[in-house]
Amino acid sequence: MLNKLWGLSWQSQTKSTMQMLEDASIEYEFVDVEDTSSPKMAQIIALTGEKELPQLFIKGVSHVGKQQIREHIRK
């Protein structure tokens, strides 16, 4: 399963997370939530119960928010 990063393309947290993943040579597919009231946002909330973005899924495990994603990359 390909890693998936869900976020808002215009959000600075998402942009810096994308750069962090690229710097770590982690391949991922980006899913633009587009808006906090979009159906895609409803999907991500249904999956994790969290509204915070970005969210990264690696092998079905979610990492919510820039800090959790950073911690995962450091491992």
Helices and strands as residue ranges (DSSP letters): E 4-7, H 12-23, E 29-32, H 39-48, E 55-58, E 61-64, H 65-74
